[in-house]
Amino acid sequence: IYKQYKSLAETLQGTPVPQMLRGEDWELGKGVEVHLSIAAALDFHEKNNRWPQLHNADDASQMVEIATSISDSRKDTEGACWAQSIQYGFPMGEPRDVDEK
């Protein structure tokens, strides 16, 4: 059996509604924030040569800025993961704010 997987970069960008273990979370699109957070953390590390620190307001605001920037840059890409409204597990194509929590 031969199984081929996409790279992490392709998966982070090309999964419009990432699945979550809990069905309710998946239906509400909470996996979008998980994917955007991972992508933002990787970009943060690339820019700052360190990981964001816990309880650091400056790092947190920079992470939100990066995640929002990533989301905004993906809006016009077909099948991309960006902050859009999700209903019953289906992307609706209407932009929404990135959850900052």
N, CA, C and O atoms as a GROMACS GRO file, in nm:
protein
  404
    1ILE      N    1   0.085  -0.117   0.000
    1ILE     CA    2   0.000   0.000   0.000
    1ILE      C    3   0.089   0.123   0.000
    1ILE      O    4   0.183   0.134   0.079
    2TYR      N    5   0.059   0.214  -0.089
    2TYR     CA    6   0.134   0.338  -0.101
    2TYR      C    7   0.040   0.454  -0.071
    2TYR      O    8  -0.064   0.469  -0.135
    3LYS      N    9   0.078   0.536   0.026
    3LYS     CA   10  -0.005   0.650   0.065
    3LYS      C   11   0.078   0.776   0.051
    3LYS      O   12   0.192   0.782   0.097
    4GLN      N   13   0.021   0.876  -0.011
    4GLN     CA   14   0.092   1.002  -0.033
    4GLN      C   15   0.021   1.112   0.044
    4GLN      O   16  -0.102   1.122   0.041
    5TYR      N   17   0.098   1.195   0.114
    5TYR     CA   18   0.042   1.304   0.193
    5TYR      C   19   0.091   1.437   0.140
    5TYR      O   20   0.198   1.446   0.079
    6LYS      N   21   0.013   1.541   0.164
    6LYS     CA   22   0.054   1.676   0.130
    6LYS      C   23   0.154   1.725   0.235
    6LYS      O   24   0.159   1.672   0.346
    7SER      N   25   0.231   1.825   0.199
    7SER     CA   26   0.324   1.884   0.296
    7SER      C   27   0.245   1.962   0.401
    7SER      O   28   0.128   1.992   0.381
    8LEU      N   29   0.311   1.995   0.513
    8LEU     CA   30   0.246   2.074   0.616
    8LEU      C   31   0.205   2.210   0.562
    8LEU      O   32   0.096   2.259   0.592
    9ALA      N   33   0.290   2.272   0.482
    9ALA     CA   34   0.259   2.404   0.424
    9ALA      C   35   0.134   2.396   0.336
    9ALA      O   36   0.048   2.483   0.343
   10GLU      N   37   0.125   2.291   0.253
   10GLU     CA   38   0.007   2.274   0.166
   10GLU      C   39  -0.119   2.248   0.249
   10GLU      O   40  -0.226   2.299   0.217
   11THR      N   41  -0.105   2.169   0.355
   11THR     CA   42  -0.219   2.136   0.439
   11THR      C   43  -0.268   2.259   0.516
   11THR      O   44  -0.389   2.280   0.528
   12LEU      N   45  -0.175   2.340   0.568
   12LEU     CA   46  -0.215   2.458   0.643
   12LEU      C   47  -0.289   2.558   0.556
   12LEU      O   48  -0.380   2.626   0.602
   13GLN      N   49  -0.250   2.568   0.430
   13GLN     CA   50  -0.314   2.664   0.341
   13GLN      C   51  -0.435   2.605   0.269
   13GLN      O   52  -0.535   2.675   0.250
   14GLY      N   53  -0.428   2.480   0.230
   14GLY     CA   54  -0.529   2.423   0.141
   14GLY      C   55  -0.636   2.338   0.204
   14GLY      O   56  -0.690   2.249   0.139
   15THR      N   57  -0.669   2.364   0.331
   15THR     CA   58  -0.777   2.292   0.397
   15THR      C   59  -0.880   2.395   0.440
   15THR      O   60  -0.864   2.457   0.545
   16PRO      N   61  -0.987   2.417   0.361
   16PRO     CA   62  -1.081   2.526   0.391
   16PRO      C   63  -1.152   2.512   0.525
   16PRO      O   64  -1.176   2.613   0.592
   17VAL      N   65  -1.187   2.391   0.565
   17VAL     CA   66  -1.254   2.369   0.693
   17VAL      C   67  -1.183   2.253   0.763
   17VAL      O   68  -1.225   2.138   0.751
   18PRO      N   69  -1.075   2.282   0.838
   18PRO     CA   70  -1.002   2.175   0.905
   18PRO      C   71  -1.092   2.102   1.005
   18PRO      O   72  -1.168   2.165   1.080
   19GLN      N   73  -1.084   1.969   1.005
   19GLN     CA   74  -1.169   1.890   1.094
   19GLN      C   75  -1.118   1.897   1.237
   19GLN      O   76  -0.998   1.911   1.262
   20MET      N   77  -1.212   1.887   1.330
   20MET     CA   78  -1.182   1.885   1.472
   20MET      C   79  -1.238   1.755   1.529
   20MET      O   80  -1.328   1.694   1.471
   21LEU      N   81  -1.185   1.713   1.643
   21LEU     CA   82  -1.230   1.590   1.706
   21LEU      C   83  -1.378   1.597   1.743
   21LEU      O   84  -1.454   1.503   1.720
   22ARG      N   85  -1.419   1.709   1.799
   22ARG     CA   86  -1.560   1.728   1.833
   22ARG      C   87  -1.635   1.777   1.711
   22ARG      O   88  -1.595   1.875   1.648
   23GLY      N   89  -1.742   1.712   1.678
   23GLY     CA   90  -1.822   1.748   1.561
   23GLY      C   91  -1.874   1.890   1.566
   23GLY      O   92  -1.880   1.959   1.463
   24GLU      N   93  -1.913   1.935   1.686
   24GLU     CA   94  -1.966   2.071   1.698
   24GLU      C   95  -1.860   2.175   1.662
   24GLU      O   96  -1.889   2.275   1.598
   25ASP      N   97  -1.735   2.150   1.706
   25ASP     CA   98  -1.627   2.243   1.675
   25ASP      C   99  -1.598   2.246   1.525
   25ASP      O  100  -1.572   2.352   1.468
   26TRP      N  101  -1.605   2.129   1.461
   26TRP     CA  102  -1.582   2.123   1.317
   26TRP      C  103  -1.691   2.198   1.243
   26TRP      O  104  -1.664   2.274   1.151
   27GLU      N  105  -1.816   2.175   1.283
   27GLU     CA  106  -1.928   2.241   1.216
   27GLU      C  107  -1.923   2.392   1.230
   27GLU      O  108  -1.969   2.464   1.141
   28LEU      N  109  -1.866   2.442   1.339
   28LEU     CA  110  -1.855   2.586   1.361
   28LEU      C  111  -1.728   2.646   1.301
   28LEU      O  112  -1.710   2.767   1.302
   29GLY      N  113  -1.640   2.560   1.248
   29GLY     CA  114  -1.519   2.609   1.183
   29GLY      C  115  -1.408   2.648   1.277
   29GLY      O  116  -1.323   2.730   1.241
   30LYS      N  117  -1.405   2.590   1.397
   30LYS     CA  118  -1.302   2.627   1.494
   30LYS      C  119  -1.163   2.579   1.452
   30LYS      O  120  -1.062   2.629   1.503
   31GLY      N  121  -1.155   2.484   1.361
   31GLY     CA  122  -1.027   2.437   1.311
   31GLY      C  123  -0.953   2.544   1.231
   31GLY      O  124  -0.831   2.537   1.216
   32VAL      N  125  -1.027   2.641   1.179
   32VAL     CA  126  -0.966   2.750   1.103
   32VAL      C  127  -0.868   2.824   1.192
   32VAL      O  128  -0.756   2.853   1.151
   33GLU      N  129  -0.910   2.856   1.316
   33GLU     CA  130  -0.821   2.927   1.408
   33GLU      C  131  -0.699   2.842   1.443
   33GLU      O  132  -0.589   2.895   1.460
   34VAL      N  133  -0.718   2.710   1.455
   34VAL     CA  134  -0.604   2.623   1.485
   34VAL      C  135  -0.502   2.630   1.371
   34VAL      O  136  -0.383   2.646   1.396
   35HIS      N  137  -0.549   2.619   1.248
   35HIS     CA  138  -0.458   2.626   1.133
   35HIS      C  139  -0.392   2.763   1.122
   35HIS      O  140  -0.271   2.772   1.097
   36LEU      N  141  -0.470   2.869   1.139
   36LEU     CA  142  -0.412   3.003   1.131
   36LEU      C  143  -0.313   3.027   1.244
   36LEU      O  144  -0.212   3.094   1.225
   37SER      N  145  -0.340   2.973   1.363
   37SER     CA  146  -0.248   2.987   1.476
   37SER      C  147  -0.116   2.916   1.451
   37SER      O  148  -0.009   2.970   1.482
   38ILE      N  149  -0.123   2.797   1.395
   38ILE     CA  150   0.001   2.723   1.364
   38ILE      C  151   0.081   2.798   1.259
   38ILE      O  152   0.202   2.815   1.274
   39ALA      N  153   0.016   2.841   1.154
   39ALA     CA  154   0.085   2.917   1.049
   39ALA      C  155   0.144   3.046   1.105
   39ALA      O  156   0.256   3.083   1.068
   40ALA      N  157   0.072   3.115   1.193
   40ALA     CA  158   0.122   3.238   1.253
   40ALA      C  159   0.241   3.210   1.344
   40ALA      O  160   0.337   3.287   1.343
   41ALA      N  161   0.237   3.102   1.420
   41ALA     CA  162   0.350   3.067   1.507
   41ALA      C  163   0.475   3.036   1.425
   41ALA      O  164   0.585   3.076   1.462
   42LEU      N  165   0.457   2.965   1.314
   42LEU     CA  166   0.572   2.936   1.227
   42LEU      C  167   0.629   3.063   1.166
   42LEU      O  168   0.751   3.079   1.158
   43ASP      N  169   0.543   3.154   1.123
   43ASP     CA  170   0.590   3.283   1.069
   43ASP      C  171   0.657   3.367   1.177
   43ASP      O  172   0.759   3.430   1.152
   44PHE      N  173   0.599   3.368   1.298
   44PHE     CA  174   0.657   3.441   1.410
   44PHE      C  175   0.799   3.391   1.436
   44PHE      O  176   0.892   3.470   1.452
   45HIS      N  177   0.815   3.259   1.439
   45HIS     CA  178   0.946   3.200   1.464
   45HIS      C  179   1.045   3.237   1.354
   45HIS      O  180   1.161   3.265   1.381
   46GLU      N  181   0.998   3.236   1.231
   46GLU     CA  182   1.085   3.270   1.118
   46GLU      C  183   1.131   3.416   1.126
   46GLU      O  184   1.247   3.446   1.096
   47LYS      N  185   1.041   3.506   1.166
   47LYS     CA  186   1.075   3.649   1.174
   47LYS      C  187   1.159   3.684   1.296
   47LYS      O  188   1.248   3.768   1.288
   48ASN      N  189   1.130   3.619   1.410
   48ASN     CA  190   1.193   3.657   1.537
   48ASN      C  191   1.298   3.560   1.587
   48ASN      O  192   1.365   3.586   1.687
   49ASN      N  193   1.314   3.448   1.519
   49ASN     CA  194   1.410   3.344   1.557
   49ASN      C  195   1.385   3.293   1.700
   49ASN      O  196   1.478   3.254   1.770
   50ARG      N  197   1.260   3.294   1.741
   50ARG     CA  198   1.217   3.240   1.870
   50ARG      C  199   1.066   3.217   1.863
   50ARG      O  200   0.998   3.269   1.774
   51TRP      N  201   1.016   3.140   1.958
   51TRP     CA  202   0.872   3.114   1.965
   51TRP      C  203   0.805   3.222   2.050
   51TRP      O  204   0.871   3.282   2.134
   52PRO      N  205   0.676   3.247   2.030
   52PRO     CA  206   0.606   3.344   2.115
   52PRO      C  207   0.608   3.300   2.261
   52PRO      O  208   0.594   3.182   2.292
   53GLN      N  209   0.624   3.396   2.350
   53GLN     CA  210   0.629   3.366   2.494
   53GLN      C  211   0.489   3.368   2.553
   53GLN      O  212   0.402   3.444   2.510
   54LEU      N  213   0.468   3.282   2.652
   54LEU     CA  214   0.340   3.278   2.723
   54LEU      C  215   0.321   3.407   2.802
   54LEU      O  216   0.418   3.461   2.857
   55HIS      N  217   0.200   3.456   2.808
   55HIS     CA  218   0.162   3.573   2.887
   55HIS      C  219   0.240   3.698   2.845
   55HIS      O  220   0.264   3.787   2.927
   56ASN      N  221   0.279   3.706   2.720
   56ASN     CA  222   0.350   3.823   2.669
   56ASN      C  223   0.256   3.896   2.574
   56ASN      O  224   0.226   3.847   2.465
   57ALA      N  225   0.211   4.014   2.616
   57ALA     CA  226   0.111   4.088   2.538
   57ALA      C  227   0.163   4.130   2.402
   57ALA      O  228   0.088   4.129   2.304
   58ASP      N  229   0.291   4.166   2.393
   58ASP     CA  230   0.348   4.207   2.265
   58ASP      C  231   0.352   4.090   2.166
   58ASP      O  232   0.318   4.106   2.049
   59ASP      N  233   0.394   3.972   2.214
   59ASP     CA  234   0.396   3.854   2.129
   59ASP      C  235   0.255   3.816   2.086
   59ASP      O  236   0.232   3.777   1.972
   60ALA      N  237   0.161   3.826   2.179
   60ALA     CA  238   0.022   3.791   2.148
   60ALA      C  239  -0.035   3.882   2.041
   60ALA      O  240  -0.100   3.835   1.948
   61SER      N  241  -0.011   4.012   2.053
   61SER     CA  242  -0.065   4.103   1.952
   61SER      C  243   0.003   4.081   1.817
   61SER      O  244  -0.060   4.095   1.712
   62GLN      N  245   0.132   4.048   1.820
   62GLN     CA  246   0.202   4.018   1.694
   62GLN      C  247   0.147   3.891   1.630
   62GLN      O  248   0.135   3.883   1.508
   63MET      N  249   0.114   3.790   1.713
   63MET     CA  250   0.055   3.666   1.661
   63MET      C  251  -0.081   3.694   1.595
   63MET      O  252  -0.110   3.640   1.489
   64VAL      N  253  -0.163   3.778   1.658
   64VAL     CA  254  -0.294   3.812   1.601
   64VAL      C  255  -0.275   3.886   1.469
   64VAL      O  256  -0.346   3.859   1.373
   65GLU      N  257  -0.180   3.978   1.464
   65GLU     CA  258  -0.152   4.052   1.339
   65GLU      C  259  -0.108   3.957   1.228
   65GLU      O  260  -0.153   3.968   1.115
   66ILE      N  261  -0.021   3.864   1.262
   66ILE     CA  262   0.028   3.768   1.162
   66ILE      C  263  -0.086   3.679   1.114
   66ILE      O  264  -0.101   3.657   0.993
   67ALA      N  265  -0.166   3.626   1.207
   67ALA     CA  266  -0.278   3.538   1.170
   67ALA      C  267  -0.379   3.612   1.082
   67ALA      O  268  -0.429   3.557   0.984
   68THR      N  269  -0.407   3.737   1.116
   68THR     CA  270  -0.500   3.818   1.037
   68THR      C  271  -0.443   3.843   0.898
   68THR      O  272  -0.515   3.837   0.799
   69SER      N  273  -0.314   3.872   0.892
   69SER     CA  274  -0.248   3.895   0.763
   69SER      C  275  -0.252   3.770   0.676
   69SER      O  276  -0.278   3.778   0.556
   70ILE      N  277  -0.225   3.654   0.736
   70ILE     CA  278  -0.229   3.527   0.663
   70ILE      C  279  -0.370   3.503   0.610
   70ILE      O  280  -0.388   3.468   0.494
   71SER      N  281  -0.470   3.523   0.696
   71SER     CA  282  -0.608   3.502   0.655
   71SER      C  283  -0.646   3.595   0.540
   71SER      O  284  -0.705   3.551   0.441
   72ASP      N  285  -0.610   3.723   0.553
   72ASP     CA  286  -0.643   3.819   0.448
   72ASP      C  287  -0.576   3.784   0.316
   72ASP      O  288  -0.634   3.803   0.209
   73SER      N  289  -0.453   3.734   0.322
   73SER     CA  290  -0.381   3.701   0.198
   73SER      C  291  -0.438   3.579   0.128
   73SER      O  292  -0.415   3.559   0.008
   74ARG      N  293  -0.513   3.496   0.199
   74ARG     CA  294  -0.569   3.373   0.142
   74ARG      C  295  -0.711   3.387   0.091
   74ARG      O  296  -0.763   3.293   0.030
   75LYS      N  297  -0.776   3.498   0.114
   75LYS     CA  298  -0.918   3.513   0.080
   75LYS      C  299  -0.949   3.483  -0.066
   75LYS      O  300  -1.054   3.427  -0.096
   76ASP      N  301  -0.861   3.521  -0.155
   76ASP     CA  302  -0.888   3.504  -0.298
   76ASP      C  303  -0.839   3.371  -0.353
   76ASP      O  304  -0.854   3.344  -0.472
   77THR      N  305  -0.779   3.286  -0.267
   77THR     CA  306  -0.729   3.156  -0.311
   77THR      C  307  -0.837   3.050  -0.294
   77THR      O  308  -0.886   3.029  -0.183
   78GLU      N  309  -0.872   2.985  -0.401
   78GLU     CA  310  -0.976   2.880  -0.399
   78GLU      C  311  -0.934   2.766  -0.307
   78GLU      O  312  -0.825   2.712  -0.321
   79GLY      N  313  -1.021   2.729  -0.213
   79GLY     CA  314  -0.996   2.616  -0.124
   79GLY      C  315  -0.897   2.643  -0.013
   79GLY      O  316  -0.848   2.549   0.049
   80ALA      N  317  -0.866   2.769   0.014
   80ALA     CA  318  -0.769   2.802   0.118
   80ALA      C  319  -0.836   2.815   0.254
   80ALA      O  320  -0.957   2.834   0.264
   81CYS      N  321  -0.756   2.804   0.358
   81CYS     CA  322  -0.802   2.819   0.496
   81CYS      C  323  -0.787   2.965   0.537
   81CYS      O  324  -0.676   3.015   0.551
   82TRP      N  325  -0.900   3.033   0.556
   82TRP     CA  326  -0.900   3.172   0.601
   82TRP      C  327  -1.022   3.195   0.688
   82TRP      O  328  -1.114   3.113   0.689
   83ALA      N  329  -1.024   3.305   0.760
   83ALA     CA  330  -1.134   3.334   0.854
   83ALA      C  331  -1.260   3.372   0.777
   83ALA      O  332  -1.280   3.487   0.739
   84GLN      N  333  -1.344   3.272   0.755
   84GLN     CA  334  -1.473   3.294   0.689
   84GLN      C  335  -1.580   3.224   0.771
   84GLN      O  336  -1.551   3.135   0.850
   85SER      N  337  -1.703   3.264   0.751
   85SER     CA  338  -1.811   3.201   0.826
   85SER      C  339  -1.829   3.058   0.778
   85SER      O  340  -1.820   3.028   0.659
   86ILE      N  341  -1.855   2.970   0.874
   86ILE     CA  342  -1.873   2.827   0.848
   86ILE      C  343  -2.008   2.787   0.906
   86ILE      O  344  -2.038   2.819   1.021
   87GLN      N  345  -2.090   2.718   0.827
   87GLN     CA  346  -2.217   2.669   0.877
   87GLN      C  347  -2.229   2.521   0.845
   87GLN      O  348  -2.219   2.480   0.730
   88TYR      N  349  -2.251   2.443   0.949
   88TYR     CA  350  -2.264   2.297   0.936
   88TYR      C  351  -2.147   2.235   0.862
   88TYR      O  352  -2.165   2.141   0.784
   89GLY      N  353  -2.026   2.288   0.885
   89GLY     CA  354  -1.906   2.232   0.824
   89GLY      C  355  -1.878   2.280   0.683
   89GLY      O  356  -1.783   2.233   0.620
   90PHE      N  357  -1.958   2.374   0.632
   90PHE     CA  358  -1.937   2.423   0.496
   90PHE      C  359  -1.896   2.569   0.497
   90PHE      O  360  -1.960   2.651   0.563
   91PRO      N  361  -1.788   2.604   0.424
   91PRO     CA  362  -1.747   2.744   0.417
   91PRO      C  363  -1.849   2.827   0.339
   91PRO      O  364  -1.896   2.785   0.233
   92MET      N  365  -1.881   2.945   0.392
   92MET     CA  366  -1.982   3.030   0.331
   92MET      C  367  -1.922   3.141   0.246
   92MET      O  368  -1.994   3.206   0.170
   93GLY      N  369  -1.792   3.165   0.258
   93GLY     CA  370  -1.727   3.267   0.177
   93GLY      C  371  -1.744   3.409   0.229
   93GLY      O  372  -1.701   3.504   0.164
   94GLU      N  373  -1.807   3.424   0.345
   94GLU     CA  374  -1.825   3.556   0.404
   94GLU      C  375  -1.717   3.577   0.509
   94GLU      O  376  -1.705   3.497   0.602
   95PRO      N  377  -1.638   3.684   0.497
   95PRO     CA  378  -1.530   3.706   0.593
   95PRO      C  379  -1.583   3.729   0.735
   95PRO      O  380  -1.692   3.783   0.755
   96ARG      N  381  -1.504   3.687   0.830
   96ARG     CA  382  -1.533   3.711   0.972
   96ARG      C  383  -1.400   3.746   1.040
   96ARG      O  384  -1.293   3.722   0.984
   97ASP      N  385  -1.408   3.801   1.158
   97ASP     CA  386  -1.287   3.835   1.233
   97ASP      C  387  -1.217   3.709   1.282
   97ASP      O  388  -1.282   3.609   1.311
   98VAL      N  389  -1.085   3.716   1.291
   98VAL     CA  390  -1.008   3.608   1.351
   98VAL      C  391  -1.036   3.609   1.500
   98VAL      O  392  -1.034   3.714   1.564
   99ASP      N  393  -1.062   3.491   1.556
   99ASP     CA  394  -1.089   3.480   1.699
   99ASP      C  395  -0.959   3.506   1.775
   99ASP      O  396  -0.863   3.428   1.763
  100GLU      N  397  -0.954   3.612   1.852
  100GLU     CA  398  -0.831   3.653   1.921
  100GLU      C  399  -0.810   3.581   2.054
  100GLU      O  400  -0.709   3.603   2.120
  101LYS      N  401  -0.902   3.496   2.093
  101LYS     CA  402  -0.887   3.423   2.219
  101LYS      C  403  -0.795   3.310   2.196
  101LYS      O  404  -0.766   3.233   2.288
   0.00000   0.00000   0.00000
